[in-house]
């Protein structure tokens, strides 16, 4: 069933054409990701879909009566309302019934009002809805509904806006970077929610694991043309590579033909026959195809940064608290040369504070942070870049440096660095105020990198960056020979560039985990135990198998008990290796996979054991 059709829409701003005559549809239960470079019109298309902007030509046709909801980068919440008022100030009838019931609970003396509210809850099956919406609020860490919207941080407001959308269950959800401002736990919950819910999605996101696990179609806007891939993100990558290879072959053939036709054109007399005019028309089509260029770059840099001495950064018994909130508690660590560390933890655990402490942006309460004499920090913060009116892109970066030195006396100039980060020569002379949000983040990254630091600190560098830029940044960081400390909720990014993790908790403790994010998730998923099964085992093992089990089942039951005991010991022993940092970096992936294999086998055998034990009791 078609919910919404985009028919031949175009959009331009002055001479700048974003897209022309593009068409696609959104059908019921489709989960579509929209992929494009920063500055090519992703947000414009989302705004056009929901009626916040209009195309220059073409139209949007939506099915009569469908409800479309939009999560944009900026919300329109009333700052004077509380979170609870924002949630309930909608046209959702079930929410009004729940609110009526909750008000009746507060006025216990009015038995008639309570009875009426209770009956309405029953009549409209509002109990399940109430359970679900409270779960959504809990998962998004919106526990205090009395807080006023105006007092919330940008991240909290984003979570409130997302919660309202999910609670109201619209027919079509249009989402612009839904994982921004969510911590990793929230992202994984949202991913799981979208996977299991029958819901229609059209979203822009740079989170590649999210794309892979949630979306069943990728729509890409590339150089003004729209391409649709019916499948996951990995399928899209495969098919895009095939398409580009075919394009490259076509371009090469066109170039050869163009040379021949150019020679023919030069030899032609002024009088043209009908046949030659046709050939001339073909010539111009060939010329256009032969001169296609792709704006994708792969970085292979040998950076000649300032030498790192023997002392990098040392932290001795460092503590920091804000009033009653402890963010760091007697932390000790000596950074080694070339370490690449990711920092993870729930929102509010002090990830940005940790970076600020290392760079002496904020003082510690006790302890010492010693910085080596050779250390030159490059610090990318969430604050972004200060825009000066009338300044051009190339002028911004040259304020911070003219070039990055490479090995063998080579260097990469400011303009070349900008090109690598997808600012072509024309774009470099645009005024900064014309850039999109993602382009500004890209430029800010360039200003940090051009200073040629040997210790990079990146606080959420992936926010608002398109996937192509992320690939460029990842390649640059993989080539970067210095120290790297990064805070990011982008799991794919973290997996690719870090060697180990600092895991922050709410009590100010930091655990050093020797692996990337996926290794950590495997380890964490192995920790919860099936308490009910454990208790049941203790109870049932007091009994001996009787005739309610067949002879073969009795033998299987006894063998299962031995296998489970052996697997539990094996699981405990691998977990102990991780806890004591006894797994070498080369063996992390192999050991993590072994742990997951043990856990899966253990769960299978426990389920079978439980099945037989129920039969035994029955």
Phi, psi and omega in degrees: 000125181279126178265323188207136179236134175256119188240105172051049181272149177225154177208132176216157175237104186063234180277349184273112180267121177279309179201157182225132171049051177260146183220141172195170180231157174239119182253160180306134176071005174286145175237096191254133171256135179255119187243132176194162176293154172302139175086003181257005170109020180299307183294325177301317179295318178299316180297323178292320180300323184260007175083010178278347178215163180238144177285159176292324172207170187087182183208161173248124180245119180246151180296140183298131173087357181280149181256118179252129178241149188230124171258104182262178178289335177238131183270168176240036179290149178280116184296342182273347180275156170277170177302316181299316179296321179297321180290317186273349181275058180227177180270008181288114185295320181296321178298322180294323178293319178296318179297319178298318180294317181293325175294322179295324179296327180287337180247071187298339183289334183271087185294324181295316180296321179295315182298318180295316180295320179297316180296322177296321177299317179294312185299322185259012179051045186277349182296314180297320180297319180296317179300316183292316183291328177289327176293319178300314180297320181294315182294329178269012175057042176252075188272325182261098184282355181274351180295141179278140182305319182297341182267356186275155173285168179301320179295319179296319179298319179299321181290323176297313180299319179294317180300316180300317179298312184293323180294322185280347176047067178289167178291320180230129177254121175255120188235129177251105181052064184294338183271352176298139178073009174255143174279175188297323179296318179294319180299316182293325176294314181298320177302313180295320180298312181294326180294319187270336183279141171280103189212148180256121186237142167223114189218153169256124175208146176261359183282104189287329174293320177300314177303313184297319190268342184253317193274145176246006174204140176243127175248122184245132172259112185229115180052044174083354180249151183255132178234136181243134180235115182275087180169190183281181181295319180294324176296318178301314180300317180297312183289328178293318178301318179297317180296317181294323178296318178296318179300317181299318178297316180297319180295318180298316179297318181296323179297316179298316180294323180299319179298317180295315183291327178296318178298318179296317181299320182292331183271358186282141172288168183293324180287127184245135174276169177301319181297317182290328177297320178297319180293326178295317177301316179299322181303315183292328175293317179298318181301316181298316181292320183293336184259015176294143178228144177256135183264044177248141185229141173247132185264129174223081187250138169253093186281132179260071184282169178298135186301139175273129178282189181286331178260122180260271174223135177238136177239120184240113177050045185279128176232148178206135177217152172243105188056239182272355185270109179273124179251341179209133187227103176048055183271133178237132175196138174245113182290137177260157182299131174079010180292145179233102190243132172262145179246123178231159180162161180294161176303135178092001181274355173100030181295311179293324178300320180301316178295320180294328178292315181298321182271009179062026175286327175230147183282155175271159177280323177204163183091184183224144170241112183253126182252130180298151185296331184272357187285130174235107184284144165239111190245113176262111182259173178281352183290333178084200189251143175277123182269127174258132182300134176082002181273141179264159185305311183296328180291326180298310185289327181290343174295333184259340180171154182264333183197164171249124180287137175250174179291164178059032174076002180278170176206160176244121184284169178303315180296321179292322177297316178300319178298318179297328177264031165070024168259103180289173186303321180294316182295330182295340180254015171283155173287141185300325183295347179276350185285150174283171180301317179293323178293323177297320178296320180297317179295319179300317177302317180297322180294328177287316185288326183295341179282358176054056178287163172247359174222108182264131173241120185239118180255105182052058183288343186272349181302129174071006177269141177283168186295323179298316178295322178300318178297319178297313180298316180299316179297320178298314183291328176293331177276345186290124186272354185269198178276149182223129176229118189226134170257124179201145173262005179275103187294321179298314179301313181296317180301325187281327191244347183253154180260327175210173190235145162261118181256114183266139175245178187285351181261005179089012178266150177235125175257132177268108182259127187274063179183181179271188188293319180296322175300317181297319181295319178300316180296314181296318181295339181278346189282318182297139179251154179277088185300321182298317180295319180300312181297321182293324179299313182301317182292315187282330182291347176287341181261156174257146180303133179245195188287357175291342173255143175291170180301314180295323179292323177298316178298317180297318181300314181294320180293322179300319180298320179292315181298317182296317179297319180294315181293324178297319178295318181296318179297314180299321182293321178291318179298323179296322177301316179295315184297328182264012180055040183260009179259122180291156183300329180291335186258001185303305184298314181299316181291322178297317180295321178298317179299315180296322179297316178298315181299314181298317179295317179300315180297318179298314182290325177294320178298316179294320178300317180295321179299316180289324181293326176295320179294322179297319181284331188298000000 
